[in-house]
Amino acid sequence: MYTYMHNFPAFYSPYATGFTSPFTTGFMLALMPLLLVVALWTIAIKGYALWHAARGNQKWWFIALLVINTLGILEIVYLIWFRPNSSHSHHSHTPAHESSPQV
C-alpha cells in the first residue's frame, strides 16, 4: 500500500522512532526551572539596561540592546562601562523656597 509518507526520510515522519528516548521528557522537565530563571533574568536585565540607554539618549545602544540577545552579557557590559553617569540627572536639586500662600 502506498502512503503519502512513502518517499519521505524518517526524520520528517511523525511516526518515526529512535529520535527520542524515555529520558527526553524527564530531561526537559528538569530544565524548565532553569529556562524560567534564565528568561526572567534576561527580561529584567534587558529592561534595566534599556531604561538607562533611553534616559541617557543613547539611541544606538538602545537599538543594540533591544535587538541583540546575549542572555544578559551585552547588558552587563553596557551597565558597567557605557551607562551614563547618574550625576547628570535631569532633575534640579535646588531647594524650594517657602512662600506665604496667596489669598
DRENDO-1510 file (C-alpha; in Angstrom, 1 decimal, always signed):
<recs>
REC; n; res; u; v; w
REC; 1; MET; +0.0; +0.0; +0.0 .
REC; 2; TYR; +1.4; +3.4; -1.0 .
REC; 3; THR; +1.1; +6.2; +1.6 .
REC; 4; TYR; +1.8; +9.9; +1.4 .
REC; 5; MET; +4.9; +9.3; +3.7 .
REC; 6; HIS; +6.4; +6.6; +1.4 .
REC; 7; ASN; +9.2; +8.7; -0.1 .
REC; 8; PHE; +10.0; +10.9; +2.9 .
REC; 9; PRO; +13.0; +10.4; +5.1 .
REC; 10; ALA; +12.3; +9.1; +8.6 .
REC; 11; PHE; +13.1; +12.4; +10.3 .
REC; 12; TYR; +10.1; +14.0; +8.5 .
REC; 13; SER; +7.7; +11.3; +9.7 .
REC; 14; PRO; +5.7; +11.9; +12.8 .
REC; 15; TYR; +5.7; +8.2; +13.3 .
REC; 16; ALA; +9.5; +7.8; +13.2 .
REC; 17; THR; +11.0; +6.2; +16.3 .
REC; 18; GLY; +14.6; +6.2; +17.5 .
REC; 19; PHE; +14.9; +10.0; +17.7 .
REC; 20; THR; +13.6; +10.3; +21.3 .
REC; 21; SER; +14.3; +8.4; +24.4 .
REC; 22; PRO; +12.3; +7.8; +27.5 .
REC; 23; PHE; +14.6; +10.3; +29.3 .
REC; 24; THR; +13.7; +13.2; +27.0 .
REC; 25; THR; +10.6; +14.2; +28.8 .
REC; 26; GLY; +12.2; +14.0; +32.2 .
REC; 27; PHE; +15.2; +15.9; +31.0 .
REC; 28; MET; +13.0; +18.7; +29.6 .
REC; 29; LEU; +11.0; +18.9; +32.8 .
REC; 30; ALA; +14.2; +19.2; +34.8 .
REC; 31; LEU; +15.4; +22.1; +32.5 .
REC; 32; MET; +12.1; +24.0; +32.7 .
REC; 33; PRO; +13.0; +25.8; +36.1 .
REC; 34; LEU; +16.4; +26.8; +34.6 .
REC; 35; LEU; +14.8; +28.1; +31.5 .
REC; 36; LEU; +12.4; +30.1; +33.5 .
REC; 37; VAL; +15.1; +31.6; +35.6 .
REC; 38; VAL; +17.2; +32.5; +32.5 .
REC; 39; ALA; +14.1; +34.1; +30.8 .
REC; 40; LEU; +13.3; +36.2; +33.9 .
REC; 41; TRP; +16.9; +37.2; +34.3 .
REC; 42; THR; +17.1; +38.2; +30.6 .
REC; 43; ILE; +13.9; +40.3; +30.8 .
REC; 44; ALA; +14.9; +42.0; +34.0 .
REC; 45; ILE; +18.5; +43.0; +33.0 .
REC; 46; LYS; +17.4; +43.9; +29.4 .
REC; 47; GLY; +14.7; +46.2; +30.8 .
REC; 48; TYR; +17.1; +47.9; +33.2 .
REC; 49; ALA; +19.7; +48.4; +30.5 .
REC; 50; LEU; +17.1; +49.7; +28.0 .
REC; 51; TRP; +15.8; +52.1; +30.6 .
REC; 52; HIS; +19.3; +53.6; +31.2 .
REC; 53; ALA; +20.0; +53.8; +27.5 .
REC; 54; ALA; +16.7; +55.6; +26.9 .
REC; 55; ARG; +17.3; +58.0; +29.8 .
REC; 56; GLY; +20.8; +58.8; +28.6 .
REC; 57; ASN; +19.7; +59.5; +25.0 .
REC; 58; GLN; +21.9; +56.7; +23.7 .
REC; 59; LYS; +19.9; +55.7; +20.6 .
REC; 60; TRP; +22.4; +53.2; +19.2 .
REC; 61; TRP; +22.9; +51.4; +22.5 .
REC; 62; PHE; +19.1; +51.2; +22.9 .
REC; 63; ILE; +18.7; +49.6; +19.4 .
REC; 64; ALA; +21.6; +47.2; +20.0 .
REC; 65; LEU; +20.3; +46.2; +23.4 .
REC; 66; LEU; +16.8; +45.7; +22.0 .
REC; 67; VAL; +17.9; +43.6; +19.0 .
REC; 68; ILE; +20.8; +41.5; +20.3 .
REC; 69; ASN; +20.1; +38.8; +22.8 .
REC; 70; THR; +23.1; +37.6; +24.7 .
REC; 71; LEU; +21.4; +36.3; +27.9 .
REC; 72; GLY; +22.4; +39.5; +29.7 .
REC; 73; ILE; +26.1; +39.7; +28.8 .
REC; 74; LEU; +25.8; +42.7; +26.5 .
REC; 75; GLU; +23.5; +44.4; +29.0 .
REC; 76; ILE; +26.0; +43.9; +31.8 .
REC; 77; VAL; +28.8; +45.3; +29.7 .
REC; 78; TYR; +26.7; +48.3; +28.9 .
REC; 79; LEU; +25.7; +48.9; +32.5 .
REC; 80; ILE; +29.2; +48.6; +33.8 .
REC; 81; TRP; +31.2; +50.5; +31.2 .
REC; 82; PHE; +28.9; +52.6; +29.0 .
REC; 83; ARG; +26.0; +53.7; +31.2 .
REC; 84; PRO; +25.7; +57.5; +31.5 .
REC; 85; ASN; +26.8; +58.8; +34.9 .
REC; 86; SER; +23.9; +59.3; +37.3 .
REC; 87; SER; +25.3; +62.8; +38.3 .
REC; 88; HIS; +23.9; +64.2; +35.0 .
REC; 89; SER; +20.3; +63.8; +36.3 .
REC; 90; HIS; +17.6; +65.9; +34.7 .
REC; 91; HIS; +16.1; +66.9; +38.0 .
REC; 92; SER; +17.0; +70.1; +39.7 .
REC; 93; HIS; +18.2; +69.6; +43.3 .
REC; 94; THR; +17.7; +73.2; +44.3 .
REC; 95; PRO; +15.6; +73.6; +47.5 .
REC; 96; ALA; +12.2; +75.0; +47.2 .
REC; 97; HIS; +11.6; +78.5; +48.6 .
REC; 98; GLU; +8.9; +78.9; +51.2 .
REC; 99; SER; +6.4; +81.5; +50.4 .
REC; 100; SER; +3.2; +82.6; +52.0 .
REC; 101; PRO; +0.0; +81.4; +50.5 .
REC; 102; GLN; -1.7; +83.7; +48.0 .
REC; 103; VAL; -5.0; +85.0; +49.3 .
</recs>
